[in-house]
Amino acid sequence: MTMKASLLILLFSCGLSSGLFAEEPLPQSSVSISSWSNVDDGLKARFFLETQTNRPHLKVSVEFENVSKVAGMMRIPFEPANLQLQVVDEDGALLKPLVAPDYSALTPVWEPLLLPFDGTIKFNISFPGLAFKPGVHKTILDLGPSSSWYIPDHPRYYLQAAIKFPNQPSKPMPKGKTLKIPQVLIPLNKK
């Protein structure tokens, strides 16, 4: 081995051990989790709001738990249209949702969910389609064309939510019930 090759290997290995060539760690995501809702017909729910790296849209998930005293599967007729959402500041003042003429998102076709006795299910309900200006809109809560907000950095904002189930003729499904989700702090993107 030549002297040049030995020197290059030595410099390269010193650089790696000192972190010279180390990648910058990815920013940590922030997660806010609501408390559980009221129990109605053996069902309760809560929300998860999570920042994402490299995009301003929050990932929003809902989790359902079957706490019924009756063994068996529960059918949950979940659809985003059944969500009643508001964003409020620390003083309870409403932040109006955006009117989004440039909205474009793909959304799943929702079928009733089957939830086993004493089971839970958690899934994503945010499929962003709201346009944004990089560097201007840092945090976006986007749950559809009529439920989208650009979240300011100050003051703190909270999501207030309820899930209203339509009247269903068949059992076992929650029917005509409303699960009120306790308000949850909206996490802000750091960028």
Backbone as CSV, one residue per row, in Angstrom:
resi,resn,N_x,N_y,N_z,CA_x,CA_y,CA_z,C_x,C_y,C_z
1,MET,0.853,-1.165,0.000,0.000,0.000,0.000,0.902,1.232,0.000
2,THR,0.519,2.209,-0.784,1.330,3.422,-0.885,1.050,4.324,0.301
3,MET,1.933,5.274,0.450,1.796,6.244,1.543,0.533,7.083,1.369
4,LYS,0.206,7.474,0.113,-0.997,8.275,-0.150,-2.255,7.489,0.217
5,ALA,-2.299,6.225,-0.178,-3.478,5.401,0.117,-3.649,5.233,1.618
6,SER,-2.554,4.995,2.350,-2.623,4.856,3.804,-3.131,6.131,4.457
7,LEU,-2.656,7.275,3.979,-3.076,8.562,4.518,-4.558,8.806,4.259
8,LEU,-5.049,8.481,3.055,-6.470,8.655,2.735,-7.344,7.763,3.616
9,ILE,-6.941,6.519,3.818,-7.705,5.608,4.675,-7.738,6.124,6.105
10,LEU,-6.611,6.609,6.597,-6.539,7.156,7.951,-7.444,8.377,8.099
11,LEU,-7.400,9.305,7.138,-8.239,10.506,7.190,-9.721,10.147,7.119
12,PHE,-10.067,9.221,6.243,-11.457,8.820,6.081,-11.987,8.179,7.362
13,SER,-11.209,7.267,7.961,-11.665,6.610,9.192,-11.755,7.589,10.357
14,CYS,-10.852,8.570,10.431,-10.939,9.593,11.482,-12.177,10.451,11.289
15,GLY,-12.481,10.776,10.040,-13.673,11.582,9.734,-14.936,10.869,10.143
16,LEU,-15.028,9.550,9.891,-16.217,8.798,10.282,-16.363,8.719,11.787
17,SER,-15.251,8.462,12.491,-15.362,8.314,13.946,-15.641,9.641,14.634
18,SER,-15.256,10.750,14.018,-15.504,12.044,14.648,-16.849,12.636,14.253
19,GLY,-17.566,11.933,13.368,-18.867,12.438,12.954,-18.787,13.441,11.814
20,LEU,-17.618,13.593,11.218,-17.454,14.555,10.126,-18.381,14.229,8.969
21,PHE,-18.534,12.938,8.685,-19.363,12.521,7.570,-20.723,12.001,8.021
22,ALA,-21.025,12.150,9.283,-22.284,11.627,9.811,-23.455,12.428,9.265
23,GLU,-24.556,11.722,9.032,-25.763,12.400,8.558,-26.402,13.174,9.698
24,GLU,-27.061,14.269,9.330,-27.783,15.049,10.326,-29.012,14.247,10.748
25,PRO,-29.284,14.144,12.050,-30.440,13.348,12.476,-31.745,13.979,11.982
26,LEU,-32.705,13.122,11.687,-34.015,13.615,11.257,-34.713,14.283,12.430
27,PRO,-35.457,15.348,12.162,-36.200,15.981,13.254,-37.238,15.013,13.820
28,GLN,-37.464,15.112,15.103,-38.444,14.259,15.761,-39.846,14.781,15.475
29,SER,-40.788,13.868,15.281,-42.166,14.309,15.105,-42.774,14.526,16.488
30,SER,-43.754,15.401,16.536,-44.491,15.667,17.774,-45.854,15.017,17.649
31,VAL,-46.315,14.407,18.722,-47.618,13.748,18.712,-48.451,14.277,19.873
32,SER,-49.695,14.630,19.580,-50.668,14.968,20.622,-51.758,13.909,20.581
33,ILE,-52.111,13.388,21.744,-53.131,12.345,21.828,-54.243,12.847,22.740
34,SER,-55.467,12.800,22.244,-56.587,13.222,23.078,-56.878,12.161,24.126
35,SER,-57.614,12.542,25.132,-58.146,11.559,26.080,-59.253,10.790,25.362
36,TRP,-59.674,9.696,25.948,-60.762,8.918,25.356,-62.079,9.690,25.446
37,SER,-62.923,9.449,24.474,-64.262,10.057,24.460,-65.143,9.390,25.509
38,ASN,-66.364,9.873,25.584,-67.392,9.191,26.356,-67.624,7.809,25.737
39,VAL,-68.154,6.897,26.524,-68.518,5.564,26.015,-69.984,5.617,25.626
40,ASP,-70.278,5.175,24.407,-71.658,5.154,23.934,-71.879,3.841,23.194
41,ASP,-72.859,3.066,23.621,-73.136,1.744,23.042,-71.896,0.862,23.021
42,GLY,-71.048,0.968,24.053,-69.873,0.116,24.159,-68.703,0.536,23.287
43,LEU,-68.729,1.778,22.781,-67.667,2.252,21.888,-67.108,3.569,22.412
44,LYS,-65.792,3.707,22.344,-65.157,4.991,22.658,-64.078,5.252,21.611
45,ALA,-63.614,6.526,21.536,-62.658,6.907,20.501,-61.719,7.991,21.019
46,ARG,-60.598,8.151,20.326,-59.674,9.255,20.585,-58.908,9.573,19.316
47,PHE,-58.302,10.778,19.292,-57.546,11.250,18.131,-56.058,11.315,18.435
48,PHE,-55.257,11.125,17.394,-53.811,11.308,17.406,-53.481,12.350,16.342
49,LEU,-52.758,13.404,16.701,-52.299,14.417,15.751,-50.779,14.378,15.767
50,GLU,-50.169,14.208,14.596,-48.721,14.017,14.520,-48.111,14.877,13.419
51,THR,-47.026,15.593,13.780,-46.282,16.336,12.758,-45.530,15.329,11.895
52,GLN,-45.224,15.748,10.669,-44.489,14.893,9.744,-43.233,15.620,9.281
53,THR,-42.180,14.873,9.051,-40.961,15.501,8.556,-41.163,15.871,7.085
54,ASN,-40.660,17.016,6.710,-40.649,17.500,5.325,-42.013,17.810,4.728
55,ARG,-43.034,17.985,5.553,-44.331,18.464,5.038,-45.123,19.102,6.177
56,PRO,-45.888,20.138,5.861,-46.603,20.861,6.923,-47.907,20.199,7.377
57,HIS,-48.431,19.250,6.601,-49.702,18.615,6.946,-49.537,17.673,8.137
58,LEU,-50.442,17.793,9.092,-50.458,16.872,10.232,-51.079,15.546,9.807
59,LYS,-50.567,14.470,10.367,-51.197,13.167,10.186,-52.201,13.026,11.321
60,VAL,-53.446,12.773,10.978,-54.504,12.631,11.978,-55.035,11.204,11.914
61,SER,-55.035,10.550,13.076,-55.546,9.184,13.167,-56.649,9.149,14.217
62,VAL,-57.560,8.207,14.044,-58.601,7.960,15.038,-58.415,6.528,15.533
63,GLU,-58.673,6.330,16.817,-58.609,4.998,17.401,-59.951,4.717,18.079
64,PHE,-60.522,3.567,17.765,-61.762,3.125,18.395,-61.457,1.939,19.304
65,GLU,-62.205,1.842,20.420,-62.081,0.688,21.303,-63.471,0.158,21.627
66,ASN,-63.620,-1.155,21.504,-64.865,-1.838,21.826,-64.828,-2.234,23.303
67,VAL,-65.600,-1.527,24.115,-65.668,-1.821,25.548,-67.056,-2.349,25.924
68,SER,-67.748,-2.899,24.944,-69.076,-3.445,25.156,-69.029,-4.626,26.117
69,LYS,-70.113,-4.838,26.824,-70.222,-5.976,27.737,-70.707,-7.233,26.997
70,VAL,-71.011,-7.064,25.713,-71.517,-8.168,24.901,-70.391,-8.672,23.997
71,ALA,-70.080,-9.968,24.097,-69.034,-10.546,23.250,-69.519,-10.578,21.805
72,GLY,-68.628,-10.264,20.903,-68.970,-10.288,19.489,-68.358,-9.098,18.763
73,MET,-68.538,-9.098,17.466,-67.995,-8.032,16.622,-68.935,-6.825,16.636
74,MET,-68.345,-5.645,16.597,-69.108,-4.407,16.491,-68.838,-3.805,15.108
75,ARG,-69.890,-3.408,14.426,-69.750,-2.746,13.125,-69.789,-1.238,13.360
76,ILE,-68.763,-0.542,12.826,-68.659,0.908,13.018,-68.798,1.587,11.660
77,PRO,-69.869,2.355,11.462,-70.072,3.021,10.175,-69.310,4.352,10.094
78,PHE,-67.972,4.278,10.142,-67.173,5.501,10.149,-67.074,6.091,8.747
79,GLU,-67.273,7.395,8.677,-67.035,8.186,7.462,-66.590,9.566,7.912
80,PRO,-65.610,10.176,7.222,-65.189,11.525,7.603,-66.325,12.546,7.606
81,ALA,-67.351,12.313,6.810,-68.494,13.231,6.788,-69.208,13.268,8.138
82,ASN,-69.005,12.250,8.986,-69.645,12.198,10.298,-68.859,12.944,11.370
83,LEU,-67.706,13.520,10.998,-66.899,14.271,11.954,-67.431,15.685,12.105
84,GLN,-67.512,16.139,13.331,-67.855,17.524,13.624,-66.596,18.132,14.242
85,LEU,-65.957,19.041,13.516,-64.646,19.556,13.911,-64.652,21.064,14.081
86,GLN,-63.896,21.518,15.086,-63.656,22.941,15.304,-62.224,23.103,15.784
87,VAL,-61.610,24.222,15.403,-60.302,24.590,15.936,-60.498,25.858,16.755
88,VAL,-60.026,25.826,18.000,-60.179,26.967,18.903,-58.825,27.325,19.503
89,ASP,-58.698,28.597,19.913,-57.461,29.011,20.591,-57.618,28.814,22.098
90,GLU,-56.623,29.271,22.848,-56.613,29.095,24.310,-57.816,29.725,24.996
91,ASP,-58.360,30.782,24.388,-59.511,31.479,24.976,-60.847,30.956,24.458
92,GLY,-60.810,29.934,23.597,-62.044,29.371,23.056,-62.532,30.044,21.791
93,ALA,-61.766,31.027,21.262,-62.170,31.696,20.021,-61.955,30.761,18.836
94,LEU,-62.964,30.701,17.959,-62.900,29.813,16.795,-61.926,30.320,15.739
95,LEU,-61.182,29.390,15.141,-60.397,29.658,13.943,-61.233,29.103,12.796
96,LYS,-61.617,29.967,11.870,-62.514,29.538,10.798,-61.801,28.588,9.847
97,PRO,-62.517,27.553,9.379,-61.919,26.667,8.377,-61.761,27.420,7.061
98,LEU,-60.843,26.946,6.254,-60.568,27.589,4.977,-61.604,27.197,3.939
99,VAL,-61.844,28.081,3.015,-62.595,27.745,1.817,-61.523,27.375,0.808
100,ALA,-61.513,26.128,0.364,-60.393,25.610,-0.413,-60.788,25.309,-1.854
101,PRO,-60.734,26.331,-2.726,-61.101,26.069,-4.124,-60.062,25.223,-4.863
102,ASP,-58.813,25.229,-4.391,-57.742,24.471,-5.045,-57.496,23.149,-4.345
103,TYR,-58.533,22.526,-3.829,-58.380,21.290,-3.058,-58.365,20.092,-3.999
104,SER,-57.392,19.203,-3.800,-57.285,18.019,-4.644,-56.664,16.882,-3.841
105,ALA,-57.463,15.889,-3.487,-56.945,14.754,-2.717,-57.694,13.485,-3.080
106,LEU,-56.989,12.378,-2.977,-57.616,11.073,-3.127,-58.050,10.611,-1.746
107,THR,-59.244,10.076,-1.656,-59.719,9.576,-0.370,-60.237,8.154,-0.553
108,PRO,-60.145,7.351,0.498,-60.633,5.968,0.378,-62.156,5.902,0.370
109,VAL,-62.654,4.798,-0.095,-64.076,4.502,0.021,-64.235,3.838,1.385
110,TRP,-65.085,4.409,2.228,-65.221,3.919,3.598,-66.345,2.900,3.691
111,GLU,-66.024,1.761,4.237,-66.986,0.696,4.516,-67.090,0.565,6.037
112,PRO,-68.194,0.013,6.555,-68.259,-0.207,8.002,-67.079,-1.069,8.476
113,LEU,-66.514,-0.682,9.607,-65.375,-1.390,10.184,-65.875,-2.451,11.147
114,LEU,-65.173,-3.565,11.201,-65.482,-4.596,12.188,-64.476,-4.494,13.321
115,LEU,-64.990,-4.355,14.525,-64.136,-4.210,15.708,-64.448,-5.347,16.676
116,PRO,-63.459,-6.220,16.947,-63.708,-7.356,17.837,-63.990,-6.926,19.273
117,PHE,-64.628,-7.802,20.002,-64.872,-7.614,21.428,-63.545,-7.347,22.120
118,ASP,-63.503,-6.318,22.967,-62.317,-5.947,23.725,-61.132,-5.586,22.814
119,GLY,-61.426,-5.142,21.593,-60.369,-4.818,20.638,-60.290,-3.334,20.348
120,THR,-59.180,-2.937,19.715,-58.993,-1.555,19.267,-58.574,-1.562,17.807
121,ILE,-58.840,-0.442,17.142,-58.390,-0.239,15.777,-58.022,1.232,15.634
122,LYS,-56.860,1.483,15.026,-56.378,2.849,14.813,-56.017,2.989,13.343
123,PHE,-56.430,4.123,12.723,-56.135,4.316,11.309,-56.087,5.804,10.970
124,ASN,-55.400,6.100,9.879,-55.225,7.459,9.374,-56.537,7.955,8.758
125,ILE,-56.903,9.203,9.065,-58.106,9.788,8.458,-57.778,11.080,7.720
126,SER,-56.481,11.393,7.574,-56.098,12.629,6.882,-55.436,12.284,5.552
127,PHE,-56.029,12.788,4.483,-55.514,12.585,3.134,-55.419,13.960,2.488
128,PRO,-54.330,14.693,2.798,-54.232,16.112,2.460,-54.376,16.418,0.978
129,GLY,-55.071,17.504,0.734,-55.230,17.998,-0.624,-55.171,19.511,-0.692
130,LEU,-54.905,20.155,0.446,-54.876,21.610,0.514,-53.523,22.137,0.060
131,ALA,-53.549,23.081,-0.874,-52.308,23.704,-1.353,-51.713,24.581,-0.249
132,PHE,-50.390,24.779,-0.302,-49.726,25.594,0.707,-48.501,26.265,0.111
133,LYS,-48.023,27.304,0.812,-46.806,28.007,0.421,-45.684,27.562,1.358
134,PRO,-44.639,26.904,0.823,-43.535,26.476,1.679,-42.930,27.666,2.426
135,GLY,-42.644,27.466,3.702,-42.061,28.519,4.526,-43.091,29.473,5.104
136,VAL,-44.275,29.539,4.517,-45.339,30.417,5.020,-46.318,29.616,5.876
137,HIS,-46.792,28.509,5.332,-47.729,27.643,6.055,-46.924,26.499,6.672
138,LYS,-46.659,26.605,7.984,-45.814,25.623,8.659,-46.591,24.424,9.183
139,THR,-47.823,24.654,9.630,-48.640,23.576,10.188,-50.036,23.650,9.575
140,ILE,-50.468,22.521,8.998,-51.772,22.460,8.340,-52.556,21.279,8.888
141,LEU,-53.771,21.554,9.317,-54.708,20.501,9.720,-55.677,20.355,8.556
142,ASP,-55.639,19.212,7.885,-56.380,19.026,6.635,-57.154,17.715,6.706
143,LEU,-58.462,17.837,6.937,-59.332,16.665,7.003,-60.446,16.733,5.961
144,GLY,-60.159,17.403,4.849,-61.125,17.499,3.764,-61.359,18.936,3.363
145,PRO,-62.034,19.143,2.231,-62.208,20.500,1.696,-62.931,21.473,2.619
146,SER,-63.827,20.986,3.470,-64.535,21.902,4.383,-63.983,21.831,5.806
147,SER,-62.935,21.059,6.004,-62.333,20.901,7.339,-60.817,21.024,7.252
148,SER,-60.366,22.205,6.813,-58.928,22.457,6.670,-58.582,23.804,7.289
149,TRP,-57.414,23.837,7.961,-56.971,25.055,8.625,-55.463,25.214,8.452
150,TYR,-54.996,26.454,8.207,-53.594,26.806,8.383,-53.483,27.210,9.852
151,ILE,-52.635,26.533,10.622,-52.544,26.771,12.063,-51.433,27.788,12.336
152,PRO,-51.774,28.955,12.895,-50.741,29.947,13.246,-49.848,29.427,14.384
153,ASP,-48.645,30.001,14.476,-47.711,29.608,15.538,-48.168,30.053,16.925
154,HIS,-48.894,31.171,17.008,-49.349,31.706,18.292,-50.777,32.183,18.146
155,PRO,-51.605,32.080,19.150,-51.463,31.354,20.406,-51.565,29.851,20.143
156,ARG,-51.715,29.076,21.206,-51.908,27.632,21.046,-53.322,27.376,20.532
157,TYR,-53.432,26.353,19.677,-54.734,25.971,19.134,-55.039,24.518,19.481
158,TYR,-56.347,24.247,19.573,-56.826,22.933,19.963,-57.881,22.456,18.967
159,LEU,-57.916,21.147,18.763,-58.962,20.547,17.950,-60.059,20.055,18.879
160,GLN,-61.285,20.471,18.600,-62.461,19.951,19.293,-63.202,19.094,18.275
161,ALA,-63.596,17.894,18.686,-64.192,16.986,17.709,-65.277,16.126,18.331
162,ALA,-66.163,15.692,17.468,-67.184,14.712,17.825,-67.409,13.842,16.599
163,ILE,-67.788,12.606,16.841,-68.139,11.683,15.765,-69.606,11.342,15.949
164,LYS,-70.410,11.730,14.973,-71.857,11.492,15.048,-72.202,10.349,14.102
165,PHE,-72.772,9.298,14.667,-73.156,8.150,13.857,-74.599,8.307,13.406
166,PRO,-74.854,8.056,12.133,-76.234,8.159,11.644,-77.076,7.012,12.202
167,ASN,-78.385,7.187,12.158,-79.276,6.100,12.568,-79.115,4.944,11.596
168,GLN,-78.876,3.768,12.120,-78.701,2.562,11.306,-79.762,1.551,11.712
169,PRO,-80.380,0.893,10.732,-81.430,-0.062,11.087,-80.908,-1.355,11.701
170,SER,-79.667,-1.735,11.427,-79.179,-3.034,11.910,-78.311,-2.883,13.146
171,LYS,-78.253,-3.905,13.937,-77.409,-3.990,15.132,-76.319,-4.997,14.822
172,PRO,-75.211,-5.105,15.457,-74.756,-4.164,16.467,-73.941,-3.034,15.832
173,MET,-74.533,-1.896,15.709,-73.873,-0.681,15.243,-74.293,0.446,16.147
174,PRO,-73.370,1.372,16.429,-73.821,2.558,17.148,-74.826,3.282,16.259
175,LYS,-75.952,3.692,16.800,-76.920,4.376,15.942,-77.418,5.645,16.600
176,GLY,-77.309,6.716,15.840,-77.770,7.992,16.327,-77.004,8.473,17.545
177,LYS,-75.802,7.995,17.730,-74.997,8.335,18.904,-73.894,9.315,18.517
178,THR,-73.381,10.022,19.515,-72.282,10.956,19.298,-71.184,10.682,20.322
179,LEU,-69.973,10.484,19.824,-68.806,10.365,20.690,-68.118,11.725,20.714
180,LYS,-68.033,12.323,21.893,-67.386,13.631,22.029,-65.938,13.406,22.446
181,ILE,-65.024,13.820,21.572,-63.594,13.656,21.825,-63.116,14.871,22.627
182,PRO,-62.445,14.672,23.762,-61.902,15.825,24.493,-60.925,16.606,23.614
183,GLN,-60.910,17.926,23.794,-60.055,18.739,22.931,-58.592,18.334,23.090
184,VAL,-57.861,18.460,21.987,-56.463,18.040,21.954,-55.615,19.173,21.376
185,LEU,-54.450,19.399,21.976,-53.520,20.424,21.510,-53.030,20.073,20.115
186,ILE,-53.017,21.045,19.218,-52.509,20.836,17.868,-50.998,21.056,17.888
187,PRO,-50.211,20.010,17.586,-48.757,20.177,17.601,-48.311,21.017,16.409
188,LEU,-47.262,21.801,16.615,-46.761,22.674,15.546,-45.489,22.100,14.949
189,ASN,-45.366,22.262,13.638,-44.104,21.925,12.987,-43.071,22.942,13.397
190,LYS,-41.854,22.515,13.580,-40.791,23.397,14.052,-40.202,24.267,12.943
191,LYS,-40.341,23.839,11.693,-39.708,24.580,10.587,-40.466,25.829,10.241
